[in-house]
């Protein structure tokens, strides 16, 4: 199976899977981490804006050409239309966030510090790995749906692993639940 096949599936079937997974995902925590990552697509620079909640679940991604106040407003409005207003928003030192957060999310505390935002920085790692392996995106139009679907699938199948985090039986139950949601989405797609 080639990367092109997976990309075409993401574009064709991705919106349905994203919708089903989003309906069943738990409510995000009230602390969000926002960050942007620079991507090079066909020699042009784009910025991938990403929002992650306190537990590391990806809320949304948006690929944009700019990294300014207007781009921050567009990303924040998209987030606030999809999720309830957070208590705290943590960002890096990018000044483009300051005014949009004050205007659009009144009463939300804004913390701006480069080390506080490691949660969002870590969420960029799968995308960075793809770029390092030279599995690069060829166009922004195809990158956006693929990245959005990747985040939702990662959220669905993300099981906290660790010695004291979850027991093996709890991990198996979480995986079975994720598998059931995935099968439900596939069944709905086949029946439609």
N, C-alpha and C positions, 0 to 999 in steps of 0.2 A: 504494500500500500504506500503510495507516494504522499509527500507533503501537500501536493496540489489537490489530491483527492480529499484530504482532511480539510483543507481550506475551503473547497467547494461545499463540503458538508456543513461546515460552520456557517457559511453564508446562507445556504438554503434552509437548513434545519435549526440553526442557532437561535433565531428569535423565539421559536416554539419552546425549545428546551429552557432558555433563559426565563421565559414567562412561567413555566411550570415550577422550576426550581425557586424562583423568587416568591411565588405564592406560598411555598412550604418552608422557606427559610425562617429561622427565628428572628425576632426583632433585634435590630442592632443596639449595641450599648450607646450610652449618651455621651461618649467621648470619641471624637473622630480625629484621625490623623490624615492630613492632606499633603501630597507631595507631587512633584512633576519630575519626569525623566526625559532626557533628550534621546530621540531616536533619529537615525539617518535612514531615509527611505528614498531610493533612487538618487542619492547624492544631495537631497534636500533635508534640512533639519526640521523635525517636528517635535512637539512636546506631548508626552503622554501624562495626563493628569490622572492621579489615582487617589481614591478615598478609601481608608481602611478604618474599621472600628477598633475598639480597645482590645478585643480578643484576636484581632488579625484577620477578620472576615472582610473581604473586599466588597465595598458598597457600590462603587461605580468607577469606570475608566472613561476617559474622553481624550481623543487624539486631536490636537489643534496645532495650527501653524505658529501661533504666537504664545508668548509667556508674559502677558501684561495684565493690566487691570480688567480689560474687556474679556479676556480669556478666563480670568478667575471668576468674573460675574457669571459668565455662561456656565461654567462648571458648577459653581455653587447653586445657581438657580435650578439646574438639573437635579442636583442632590436633594435640595430642600423640597422639590416637587415630589420626590419619590419616597422620602423618609421623614419622620418627625424631627423637629429641630433638636440639635444636640445641646448638652449642657456646656461642653468644652470642645473647642477645635484647636488642635495642635498643628502648627506648621513650621517650616524651616524659616530662615531669615528673609525670604522673598517678600518684598514690600507690596507686591500686587495683591496680596491677600487682605491686608489691613482694612482698607475702606470697604470693600465688598462685604466682609464679615460684619463690620459695624452696621452697615446699611441694611443688609438682607436678613441678618440673624440677630436682631436686637436682644440683649439679655444673655447672649452666649459669650462665655469667657474665651478670649483668644490668647493662646500661649504660643509665643514665637521664639523657638530656640533650636539650634541645629542638632543637639543631642537628644532632645525630647522626642524627636520625630523618627527615631530608629524603626518603629513599628511599620511606618509607611515605606521607609527605605528598604526594609527586608521584603516587602511585598513586591518590589520591582525585580527581585532576583530571578524568577522564572523567565521574565522577558529578557533580562541581560544574558542568561544562559543561552537562549535562542539566538541572540545576536552574536554571541561568541562562537557558536557552532556554525555561523554563517547561514543560518536558516532565517534569512532576513525577510522582512515584508517588502513586497514590490510596489504597493500603492497604499495610500491612506484609506481609500475606500474599502479595501479588503482587510486592512489591519484592525480597524475599529470593531467590526463584528467578531473577529477571531479573538481579540484580546478580551472583549466583554464576556464572551462565552467561556473562555479559559478561566476567568475569575470566578464565575458562578459554579463551574464544575469543581474548581479547587475548593471553594467554600463547601460544596456538598460533600465531597469525599475527604475533607480535612478532619482527621481524627487526632486529637491530642495524644501524642505518644510520649511516654516517659515513665520512669520508675514509679513515681508517686501520683501521676496525673490520673490515669484510668486503669482499671483492672482489665484483664484480657477479655472477660465476658462482656464488659461494658463497651470495649472497642469493637467486638464482634457485633453487638447489638446496633451500635452506631453505623457500622458498615452495612449491615442488613437493611437498616432504615434508608440509607443513601441509595442502595441498590434498588430498593422498592420504589423510591421516588423516580429514579432514572427509568425503570421499567414502565412505570405509569406514564411518563412523558412519551416514551417510545410507542406504547400501546395507543395513546391518544392520537399520536401522529399517524399511525397506520390506519386507524379507524376513520380518520377525517377524510 
